[in-house]
Amino acid sequence: MQAGARINGAGLLFHIMARRKKSRDPWKRKIIGTLLAVLVSSFLYGGGMHIKLPEPKLSGGQSIEETLLKRRSVRIFSDAPIDIRDAAQLLWAGQGTTLGGRYRTAPSAGALFPLEIFLVAGNITGLRPGIYRYLPGSHGLEQVLEGDERNGLCEASLGQDPVRLAPAVIVIASAYERNAKKYRGRGIRYADMEAGHSAQNICLQAVSLDLGTVVIGAFDDDRVKKIVKMKTGELPLYVIPVGRPKQ
Ligand SMILES: Cc1cc2nc3c(=O)[nH]c(=O)nc-3n(C[C@H](O)[C@H](O)[C@H](O)COP(=O)(O)O)c2cc1C
């Protein structure tokens, strides 16, 4: 089995319903919280396979100043795979939870969190090629489809080679209706700004992992949406290839 525990939604429901008393043990509470998040996500996103990601590292050896100085767009990648731990770290940087799950690594207007992050896996050690939706609440992945979709995504990105060459591609999308109720038309602007925050987090996290990224905004929205199998109301904003820079 690849990539940690895979959990089935019905089994989870049984497990949770079987519990009567609220546990005082913080670890048990954490596990139950994760299981609940998985269950909710399986209802929200159609009950696909859930993959628990390795926990993110919360400290590193490089200063923020050094990281900012080193960030550069990288468009040529080596053939080397990236590890699932690196992919998990990048996803957490982009939209992972903080403060016990109440907030995210990127700011969000009204804490309404309109962004959705997808991982297009091509050559990731410990994860099968496929398309996955990142689930911040459980720090997991929901499999959207199996198979290497990088070539199609490259064509949809106007033939930009980094999308085909990178071992992984992160796609940031917005579900604008999440903040439209509160902010109406201005919610679009806010969600677009949030995608910038999230993308910058990913770029800086990549530098600290000795990985390279480029943020791509030139692509055919409808084709990217179709390849990634986004839901109605979700719109792709950024396509971000990530890999080891070719020396
Ligand atoms: C909104 C936006 C869209 C971009 N779209 C593309 C793109 O489609 N293809 C690409 O190769 N680079 C794209 N870039 C990256 C820029 O070309 C790059 O940031 C710029 O050349 C400055 O280089 P640097 O990132 O190394 O500082 C985009 C950057 C931004 C902010």
The ligand as an SDF file (V2000), in Angstrom:
LIG
                    3D

 31 33  0  0  0  0  0  0  0  0999 V2000
    0.1170   36.0310  -12.3100 C   0  0  0  0  0  0  0  0  0  0  0  0
    1.3490   35.3820  -12.8740 C   0  0  0  0  0  0  0  0  0  0  0  0
    1.2470   34.5880  -14.0030 C   0  0  0  0  0  0  0  0  0  0  0  0
    2.3880   33.9500  -14.5090 C   0  0  0  0  0  0  0  0  0  0  0  0
    2.2370   33.1060  -15.5640 N   0  0  0  0  0  0  0  0  0  0  0  0
    3.3410   32.4720  -16.0460 C   0  0  0  0  0  0  0  0  0  0  0  0
    3.1980   31.5460  -17.1140 C   0  0  0  0  0  0  0  0  0  0  0  0
    2.1180   31.3140  -17.6410 O   0  0  0  0  0  0  0  0  0  0  0  0
    4.3180   30.9250  -17.5380 N   0  0  0  0  0  0  0  0  0  0  0  0
    5.5480   31.1320  -16.9660 C   0  0  0  0  0  0  0  0  0  0  0  0
    6.5320   30.5130  -17.4060 O   0  0  0  0  0  0  0  0  0  0  0  0
    5.7030   32.0070  -15.9510 N   0  0  0  0  0  0  0  0  0  0  0  0
    4.6380   32.6760  -15.4730 C   0  0  0  0  0  0  0  0  0  0  0  0
    4.7740   33.5160  -14.4070 N   0  0  0  0  0  0  0  0  0  0  0  0
    6.0920   33.6700  -13.7680 C   0  0  0  0  0  0  0  0  0  0  0  0
    6.7820   34.9760  -14.2020 C   0  0  0  0  0  0  0  0  0  0  0  0
    7.1370   34.8800  -15.5600 O   0  0  0  0  0  0  0  0  0  0  0  0
    8.0260   35.2110  -13.3320 C   0  0  0  0  0  0  0  0  0  0  0  0
    7.6090   35.3630  -11.9880 O   0  0  0  0  0  0  0  0  0  0  0  0
    8.8080   36.4230  -13.7770 C   0  0  0  0  0  0  0  0  0  0  0  0
    9.5030   36.1590  -14.9900 O   0  0  0  0  0  0  0  0  0  0  0  0
    9.8390   36.8880  -12.7370 C   0  0  0  0  0  0  0  0  0  0  0  0
   10.7910   35.8800  -12.4790 O   0  0  0  0  0  0  0  0  0  0  0  0
   11.0050   35.2500  -11.0290 P   0  0  0  0  0  0  0  0  0  0  0  0
    9.7440   34.5370  -10.6530 O   0  0  0  0  0  0  0  0  0  0  0  0
   12.1690   34.3210  -11.1340 O   0  0  0  0  0  0  0  0  0  0  0  0
   11.2520   36.3810  -10.0740 O   0  0  0  0  0  0  0  0  0  0  0  0
    3.6570   34.1730  -13.9000 C   0  0  0  0  0  0  0  0  0  0  0  0
    3.7490   34.9860  -12.7690 C   0  0  0  0  0  0  0  0  0  0  0  0
    2.6080   35.5720  -12.2510 C   0  0  0  0  0  0  0  0  0  0  0  0
    2.7520   36.4210  -11.0110 C   0  0  0  0  0  0  0  0  0  0  0  0
  1  2  1  0
  2  3  1  0
  2 30  2  0
  3  4  2  0
  4  5  1  0
  4 28  1  0
  5  6  2  0
  6  7  1  0
  6 13  1  0
  7  8  2  0
  7  9  1  0
  9 10  1  0
 10 11  2  0
 10 12  1  0
 12 13  2  0
 13 14  1  0
 14 15  1  0
 14 28  1  0
 15 16  1  0
 16 17  1  0
 16 18  1  0
 18 19  1  0
 18 20  1  0
 20 21  1  0
 20 22  1  0
 22 23  1  0
 23 24  1  0
 24 25  2  0
 24 26  1  0
 24 27  1  0
 28 29  2  0
 29 30  1  0
 30 31  1  0
M  END
$$$$
